[in-house]
Amino acid sequence: MKSSVSRPGLALCLALTLPGVAGAEMALYGQALVALEAVDTRNYPGPDPDVPLAVNGNRSWLGFRGEEALREDLGLVWRGEVYLDLDGGGWGEGRELWLALRHRLGTVSLGRQSSPYRWAGETLDVFADTRGDYHAVVGSIDGEAVFGNRWQRQVRYQTPVLKRFQLSLGATPDYGAADGEDHWGYSAALVFDSGPLYLGVAYAQLKDFVSKLAPYTGTPDGSAVARKLALGWDFGQGTKLGFVFEDAVNGARRNGKEVGRRAYYLGFSRVMGNTTLRLAGAYLDDLAGVDDSAATFAAVGFSYAFSPRVDLFAQAAWVGNGQGSAYGLMADSDDPAPLRPAPGEDMGVLSLGLRYSFDRPI
């Protein structure tokens, strides 16, 4: 991660901490996460494939948030987050930077933030921010993070929770393409959360999308489209189960068919005292128009909580590819260093890490 990219975001975070800017309601929060990783590099075309051990700390971040009452039923809400590069040292890129007006009829926010598509089902990711993160499967087409991202320049509207339902709508003229042109993105999600039952449906469309993967560059219609169903159940006493189904295309065509796939993800977690067991598995069917391109994903791990804020974790994550696919492992969809193997090759990562999470008023 380049420190120069993050200077505006860091400056904003620091400016918002000045007296009189955020008012009385303000908090400092974030996480420091660092892991020692052993990567199966036999067929990994990375910058240094001969080094199987690495230290990964790019899922750490620091955030400030606050709110101020403007009227009896109107408030100002803001958030500023930047990544921390613990393995290389220094500040990373901006994570979420937005400003919002909150009313009893809903909240309108503007800036870089999660799309509604990403928001729906995000709590079902049992290995979030690690190499077992479900973004290796959900939102990914042949190892490329297409959906589930944080969009820049986004306008997002979110209703209050009404009888346990919540609706979110988002649009942006530039979802993050690198060619300097306007690229509209649209997303909608509806979530029902009763505590035990979680149900979410979501839709996203990226206009003028051009894949960065060589086999899929150049598209006839340029639209990437995804639909997602997320279902979760909390059994109580620390046991949770989550399922995600996703049908997505990236707009490219191969052999006369629009390249896309269906993905099925299942995650399980069980808290036993200070220890939490996590299991996850997924299947991605063949990419349309690409022979032998199905993939499987699996992750297993446990963590031990020294306190509500500090936990030690150990886990293994693995992805198996057909001859025509190259899914990898990523810790979030905006991971600056995703692991993507050569086409047809498998990949595995063993991780031993420490996480410190904090959230306190200032």
N, C-alpha and C positions, 0 to 999 in steps of 0.2 A: 504494500500500500504506500502511496506517495503522500508524504506529509504536506506538500504544497497544495494539494487538492483540498485539504480539509481546513485550511486557514480561515476562509470565510465562515464555515460552520463553527469552528472553535471560537472565533471572535464574537459570533452571535451568542453562543452559550455564555461566554464571559460577560458580554454586555448586558444580558438579561439578568445577571446576578447583581447588578448595581442597585443601590438603594433607590426606591421610587419607581423602578421600571416594572417590577412584577407584583408589587403590592405585598400584602401580608402572607398570602397563600403561595408557598413555594417549596419545592423539594429537590434534593439531589439524590440520584439513583443510578444504578448501572450494574455491571458485572465485570469481574476480572476472571478470565478463564484461560488456562494454559494447559497444553497436553503434550506429552512425549508420544510420538507416533512412529510405529514401525510399519512401513508401507511395502507391499509386494510390488517391487519396481522392475520385475523381470521384463515386462512388456509395456512399461509406462514411458511414453515419449516426452518426459518432462525435461526441465533444464539440467538436472543432475541425477540421472537414473541410477548411478552407482552408489548413492548414499541412501540406505534404507531407513535411517533414523532421522526424524525431524522434530523440531519444537514448533508447535502451532499455537499462536495466541491471538489470532485475528478475529476471534468472536467475542472480544472484550469491548465494552463501550462505557461511556460516561454520559449521563443525561441530566438536564435540568427541566423542570416543568413547573407551571404556575397557573394561577387563575385570579381574576379580579372581578368583583361585582360591579356592573355598570348601571343596572337598573334592578328593580325588584325581581324581574323574571328574565334578565339578560346578563350574561357574563362573558368575559374575555378569557380564553384558554390558549396556552401555548406550550410547545415542547421543542427542545433542541437536544439532539444526540449526535455524538461523534464516536467513531470506532477508535480503539486503542490498539496499537501494534506492539503487543507484549514480546513477541519473539524477535522482532527487528528493532524495537524501540521507537518511540515517537507517536505522533497522532496519525490516525487514519482518515478515511473519507467520512462525509456526513452520512448519518443513518436515517434519522427522521428530524425534519426541521419544518415546523408548520405553526400557523396561527389560526385561531378559530373563534367564532361567536357561538355561544351556547344559549339556546332559548328553550322554553318548555315545549316548543314544537319540533325541536331537533337542533343539531349542531352542523354548522357549515365551516369547513376547514380548508385552508389553502397552503400549498407547499409540497415538499417531498414527504411522502407518507405511504403506508401500506395501501394497496388497492383493496376494494371490497372483496375481490376474488381471493386474495391472499388471506384476508381476515377470516373468511368462512372456513372453519375446520382447523385453524392454526393451533388450537389448544389440544388437538389429537396427536400432535407430533411428540412422541415420547422420548426422542433423542435430539431435541432441538439444540442447535448451535454446536453440534459435534459431527463427526464423520458418519454418524448414523442418522443424521437429519433426513426427514422425509422429503425434502426438496430434491433429493437425488431421483425421486420418482414422481412426486406430485408437481406439476408445472414444468417438468423436464421432457423434452423430445430428443431422443438419441443423445442424451447427456448435455444438451444445451438448455439453460434456464430461460424459458420463454415466458411463462406465466408465473403468478405468485410473487411478483417483484414489488419493490417500493417504487412508486412512480414519482418522478419529478414534475413540478408545475401542475399538480393535481388539485382539482376542486372536488371536494367530497362532502356529501350530505349523509347524516346518520340520524335516524329517528330515535326518540327515547325508547326504552323498553316498554312495550305495551302488551300486557298479558303474556309476558315472557317471549314475545316476538320482537325482533329488531331488524330494520331494513337499512341497507347501506348502498349508496349510489356514488359512482366516481367517474370523472372524465379528465383527460389531459391532452393538450396539443402535442406533447412530446413525452412519450413513456420511457425514453432513455436510449433511443437509437443514436449511433455514432456518426451519421453522415451529415449532420447539420441541418437537415430538413425537418419540417413539422411532421409528426407521426401521431395521429390521434389514437387514443386508447379509451375504451369504454368498459365499465364493469358494474355489475349489480350482484347483491347477495342478500339472502333472507335467512335469518337464524332464529331457531326456537331453542331455548335453553331453560329447562325446568329444574336443573340440578342433577337428578339422575339421568334424564334424557337430553341429549344434544342432537339437533338436526339442523343441517345447513345445506342450502343449495346456492350455487353461484354460477355466473356467466362472465366471460371476458372476451373482448375482441380488440385486436391490435391491427389497425389499418396500416397498409404499406409496410408490413413487416418483411424484412429480409434476413434470412438466417446467416449467421456468421460461420456456419459449417460449410466447408467446400462442396460437399455433395448436394447441398440444397440451395445454393445461392441462385438468384434469379427466379422470380415467381410470376405466374400468369395473372393472379389476382391480388397478391400481396397482402392477404388478410389471414391472420392467425386467430383461431377461435377455440375456446375451451369451455367445457361444462363440467361441473363438479357436484357430487353428492357426498356429504360428510355426515356420519352417524356415530354417536358415542353413547356409552352407558356407564354410569358410575354405580357399581354394585354396593358401595359403602365399605367401610372398614379398610380403605386404602386400595381397593381393586377397581381398575378402570380398563375399558376396552373401547377401541376406536376403529372405524372402517371408513375408507375414502375410495370412491370411484370417480374416475376422471376420463373424459373423452376429449381429445385435443388434436388439432392439426396445425401445422406451421405455415401453411399457404403454398409451399413448394409442391412440385409434381415430379414423380418418378414413375416411368413406365405407364404414363397416362392416368395415374392416380394421385390424389392429394395426400401428401405425406402426413400421417397421423397415427395414433395408437390409443388403445384403452389401457388404463392402469388401475390396478386393484391393490390397495394398501391396507394392512391390518397391524394395529399396534396394541400392546398390552403392558400395563404396569401394575405392580403389587408392592405396597409399602408394608414392611415387617419391622416394626420398631424404628431403629435408625437406618435400616437398610432398605433400599428400593431395588427391585428386580424389574428389568425392562426387556421386552422382546418385540421385534417387528419383522414383518416380511411383506414382500410385494411381488406382483407379476405384471409385466408389461408385454402385451401381445405384439405380434409382428407389425412393423411399420408398413402402412399401405404402400404398395409398389416396391418394397424392398424385401427380397427373399431372406429367410432365416435371420430375422432381426428381432426376435423376442428376447426378453431379459428377465432375470430374477434378482431379487434383492433380499438381504437378511441382515439383521443386527441383533446382538445380544449383549447385555451388560448389567452391571449393578453399581450402585453408589452407596456410600456411607456418609451420613450427615453428622458432622461433629457438632453442629449448631444449626439453627434455622437459616443461617446465612452461608455456611461453609460446608462443602461436601467434596469427597474424594470419589472419583469414578474410574472404572475400568470397563472396557467394552471392545467388541470386535464387530466390524462391518464388512460386508462382502457383496459384490455384484458380479453376476455371471452373464455374459453376452453371447448372442448368436453370432454367426459369421458376418452378418450385415449390420450389427449395432455396436455402439461404443458408449454405453451408459457408464458413468463414474460415480464418485462420492463427493458430495459437497456439504459444507456446513452453512446452510442457508442459501437462498437463491441469489444473493448478491455477494457470495463468497469471492474474494479477489484471487484465490488460489485453489479452484476446484481440481480434483484429481480425475482425469479422463484418460482411460487406456486407449491403446490402438484398437481399431475395429476388430471384433471377434475375440478379444482377449478379456480375461477376468481380472478383477482387482480386489484386494483385501487390505484392511488397515486394522492394526491393534493399537488401542489408545489407553494411556494412563494419564488422568488429568485431575486438576484441582480447580474448583469453582468457588468464587466468593461473590455473593449477591448482596446488595444493600439498597435501602430506600428509606430516607429520613428527611423530615422537614428542616428547613434552614431559615 
